[in-house]
């Protein structure tokens, strides 16, 4: 791991910014075939270097365990051969996507003969700050490259060795395709001061920041950034089980939404159950969760349904556990569920389980979250599952990008106007 002393850090960051801007001028006009070649070569490098990547990850895991990190955080950090292969496949899936750059989103001709086109263009230079997930290095680098954006990556100290090894594969891909290595840069220090420079001292170079990590990181980024931010603060996701839900389907969806991977932002944190379904659904749902090792914190009705349920507090309705814990509450139908989500939710991902299409449509229209699902697990809140190849994160913003942020969401647009000598009168 390269280190940078405090006296040199500002100069290093400024130089990275200049390199990024030079690379962005090249990458913005790079043909799709060249970008795709770089991605394919990077995927091949990931497969060829799997042993060295896993060795680097073992160093990170040992350090994390010595620091006492919890199981969910260890799961985020841990790589194995399958996860490295998934990163390689993710880059290949990005290759298969259409190149958004240069796409004509809309066009029209004015009465004076001017042809006006709205055309997709890259955002420019994107700073990406993330914590324990080393796969973000490949996903973010690949998505930025495909969308014509330069990436400045700042992995967290937990994943620094893993991310460095993965980043080397991306640089090898760039070099093989004849692209500047500066198209995907990694900040060569874990010093938190580097984050401050990226957020506040590089406005001449960085166009947007994308944070991926815990609440503390996101709050800091939103507080200190002097450039636009794409991201979400919490993933307090809900599953609402309606009176007309198929009980077996409801059980399977709730188990998957909570326990498939508890440490991801699409994991369900609150279970809402229709009061009319208490007798028919609640005992089965709680038995499945509790038998699988999930702690359930519920209201009085939930506690009465199973003596293993512990009392929930007001704070539980707001909490993103990222662990095998779920809050549970009985609500008075779909409108009460919508009201609960509106008050306590984080506008990330919510699901309704019901066989009543009318109730489902009421929920889908009434819940103002980035992703709403009917009869499906919240764990589908993922760019890859949406057919976007991968994602750089999930956005709960209402401006620019919302939901999974893929290649299209990493572009803006400009207007191209073609005339035949027209001049404006008056």
C-alpha positions, -999 to +999 in steps of 0.1 A: +000+000+000+015+033-010+014+059+017+013+097+014+025+120+041+003+148+053+026+175+037+023+159+003-013+149+004-028+181-010-003+181-039-010+144-047-047+150-048-044+180-070-022+161-094-048+132-094-074+158-103-054+171-133-047+136-145-084+128-142-094+158-163-069+150-190-082+114-191-118+126-192-111+146-224-099+114-240-125+090-226-155+112-235-148+106-272-135+070-270-154+045-292-174+018-275-151-010-289-121+004-271-139+008-238-153-027-241-119-041-249-105-025-217-134-041-197-129-075-212-092-074-205-098-063-169-122-093-165-095-116-178-070-101-154-094-107-125-096-144-133-059-147-139-050-130-106-077-146-084-051-162-061-033-129-054-067-111-050-077-137-024-043-134-006-048-096-004-083-101+009-070-125+036-048-097+049-079-074+051-100-101+068-074-107+094-071-070+102-109-067+103-113-097+127-085-083+149-105-050+151-136-069+162-158-061+131-192-077+132-203-106+111-223-085+086-193-063+079-170-093+076-195-107+050-193-075+030-155-076+030-150-113+023-140-125-011-138-161-024-133-175-059-170-172-067-172-136-058-141-128-079-157-146-107-189-126-102-169-094-105-154-106-138-188-116-151-201-082-140-176-064-162-186-087-191-223-078-185-213-041-186-197-048-220-230-062-233-248-030-224-254-004-250-230+026-249-251+055-235-227+082-247-240+099-279-275+084-276-301+108-289-327+109-261-351+131-280-352+152-312-376+177-328-376+203-356-388+238-349-409+258-374-378+277-384-361+245-395-337+241-366-332+204-357-328+201-319-314+169-303-310+160-266-278+138-265-263+118-236-229+129-225-207+117-195-208+135-162-171+139-163-149+130-132-167+110-105-153+106-070-164+073-054-159+068-016-167+034-002-160+013+028-158-025+032-170-038-001-140-045-024-163-055-053-172-018-056-138-013-071-146-034-101-183-024-104-177+014-100-146+014-123-164-006-149-196+014-149-177+047-151-155+035-179-185+023-200-203+056-195-173+076-205-165+089-170-132+090-152-133+075-117-113+085-086-117+056-062-113+059-024-117+025-008-120+023+030-091+011+051-110-022+057-107-033+021-075-014+010-054-045+001-083-062-017-092-030-036-056-023-046-054-058-061-086-054-080-077-019-092-045-033-107-066-055-129-086-025-141-054-006-149-041-036-168-073-035-189-070+002-196-033-003-207-042-032-229-068-011-247-045+019-251-064+041-227-048+064-201-044+046-167-057+078-152-092+068-164-096+048-132-074+061-103-072+049-067-063+074-039-030+059-025-037+065+012-063+055+038-058+089+055-093+103+062-079+137+052-079+125+016-117+123+018-118+160+029-097+170-001-119+150-025-151+165-011-140+201-006-107+209-023-112+195-058-141+214-072-121+223-102-116+187-111-144+165-097-180+168-111-199+145-087-194+123-056-209+089-051-206+075-015-212+039-006-210+029+030-225+034+065-246+063+078-216+081+092-198+082+059-229+093+040-236+121+065-201+133+063-201+134+025-235+152+023-223+177+049-188+185+035-192+180-003-189+211-025-199+192-056-232+172-062-237+139-044-255+108-056-263+084-028-286+073+000-284+077+038-302+046+050-317+014+036-346+010+060-366-013+038-400-027+045-421-058+036-458-054+040-478-087+042-514-080+032-545-100+043-547-114+007-511-126+007-504-163-001-490-174+033-462-196+018-452-169-006-452-144+022-429-166+043-405-172+015-403-136+005-398-123+041-371-149+048-352-140+017-357-102+021-343-103+056-318-132+057-303-138+022-277-112+030-283-091+060-255-066+054-268-051+021-289-020+018-318-039+002-322-062+032-356-058+048-355-042+083-392-039+091-420-064+086-455-049+085-485-073+087-521-065+081-542-069+112-566-091+092-537-115+086-526-119+122-542-153+128-534-167+093-499-154+086-482-141+117-473-174+135-458-189+103-438-158+096-423-155+131-416-192+133-397-191+101-377-160+111-369-171+146-361-207+137-336-193+112-318-173+139-333-139+133-342-118+163-377-103+160-386-070+178-423-065+177-453-046+191-477-062+216-497-081+190-465-095+176-453-105+211-485-123+217-481-143+185-448-158+196-432-156+231-397-154+215-405-119+200-390-091+221-405-057+227-398-031+200-391+005+208-398+036+188-362+036+176-366+002+161-389+015+134-361+039+122-333+014+124-312-001+096-298-032+114-277-047+087-279-078+109-302-108+116-327-086+134-361-074+121-387-050+135-423-062+132-456-043+135-492-050+129-510-023+108-546-016+099-544-024+062-525-010+032-531+026+040-517+023+075-487+004+060-481+033+036-484+058+064-458+039+085-434+037+056-438+074+049-430+083+086-402+059+093-388+048+060-357+060+041-373+060+006-351+031-005-370-002-012-404-015-001-424-046-010-460-057-007-470-093-007-506-098-018-528-116-044-551-086-046-539-065-076-560-035-066-543-034-031-509-039-048-515-010-071-526+012-042-493+004-024-471+008-055-486+042-063-488+054-026-453+045-015-428+072-025-396+052-025-369+047-051-379+010-056-413-006-049-421-042-055-451-065-056-447-102-046-409-100-047-380-098-023-364-064-014-331-081-021-338-075-058-328-039-052-297-043-072-285-030-106-274-064-118-309-078-110-324-050-129-304-060-160-281-030-157-249-051-155-240-037-122-246-006-101-225+021-086-251+024-058-287+030-050-299+066-050-328+079-029-323+113-044-352+129-064-329+148-087-309+133-116-307+096-106-330+075-084-328+038-077-299+017-091-273+039-106-260+023-138-244+035-170-274+057-181-277+073-147-240+082-149-247+105-179-261+139-183-271+155-217-265+184-239-285+200-267-271+197-302-288+222-326-284+219-364-294+248-387-290+260-422-280+296-416-310+306-394-307+338-375-330+351-348-352+380-356-358+410-334 
